[in-house]
Amino acid sequence: MSVSGSTAASRTFQLSVDGTVVSSRTVTATTASFAWNTTAVANGSHTLGLTVTDSAGRSGSASRTVTVSNAAPTPLTA
């Protein structure tokens, strides 16, 4: 996740999956990361939403639709 155009001292990155907030982090950098365990959601279409608010109170939002396809593990045979 990244933001541009902010000159404030810190930014809060709030990430949601299908409208449920899964991460909220305040950082001084212009980037933040989140490792999403996709096995916690059903296969299919999901909406990721990101809102970034800087310490000056300015905010911006974006969303993306992604498709999750967790393959079933291959059975071990000997």
N, C-alpha and C positions, 0 to 999 in steps of 0.2 A: 504494500500500500504506500502511496506517496502523494505528496501535496506540493504545489508550486504557487508562488505569488504571496506567500505568507512571510512577513518579516518579524512576527511576534516571537517572544522568547520560548513558548512551548505550544504544542498542539495535542489535542485529544483525538485519537482515532477510534471510532466506534463502528465495529463490523457486525452486521446481522446476517442471518441465514433465514430466509422465508419470514422475515419480520421479527425474529427473536435475536436479541443481542447476544453474541457469543464471545465478544472481546471488546474491551474498552481500555485503552492505554494512553497515558499522557507522557509525551517524550519531548525532548528539545530538538530532536532531529526532524528532517522533513520526510522520513520514511519510518515504517513500522512493519512488523511481520507477524503472521499468525499461521500456525500449522493446523490445518483443518482435517480432522479425522472423519473422512467421508463415510466410513462404515456406520457412523451414528445416525445417518439419514437414509431414507429409502432411495433406491435407484430411481432415476428420472430427473425431471426438470426442477431446479431450485434457483431462487433469486438471492444473490449476494448484494447487500447494501452497505455503503460506506459513507459515514458523515465525519468530516474533519472540522473541528472547531479550534481556532487559535486563541491564545490568551487575551487577545484584543476583542474577542467576542464574534469575530467573523467566522462564517462556516460555509462549507460546500458539501454537496452530496453527489453520489453516483451510484448506479446499480448495474448489475450484469446478470444475465441468466446463464446458468451452467447446467450441464447434464452430467449426473453422477451415474457411473456404471461400475459397480464393484463386482468383479468376477468371483464366482464361488471358487474356493481353493480346490486345486486338483488333488484327488485322493492319492495317497502314497501307496504304491504296490511294490511287492518284492517277488 
